[in-house]
Amino acid sequence: MTLTRAHELLAVQADMGGGYNRNGARLILAEVQREHGQSAVDQLIRELDLESLFGFRPGTEFHAPG
């Protein structure tokens, strides 16, 4: 997944808010972390203000279940 696509998908999750969207955002960030690393995850968290929306803090590691 490109960072541009991840940004687009996370923007949709952020606009909708809610618990299900929080889980969706976690999965997207896990994919970004796997493909692009922690700095890319931290950048997306800051750009989309995911800390105030979902409580995701820069430096948090995200992993897909399984």
Protein Blocks (a to p, Z undefined) as FASTA:
>chain_A
ZZklmmmmmmmmmmngpjklmmmmmmmmmmmmmmnojklmmmmmmmnopmmmnopaehia
cddeZZ
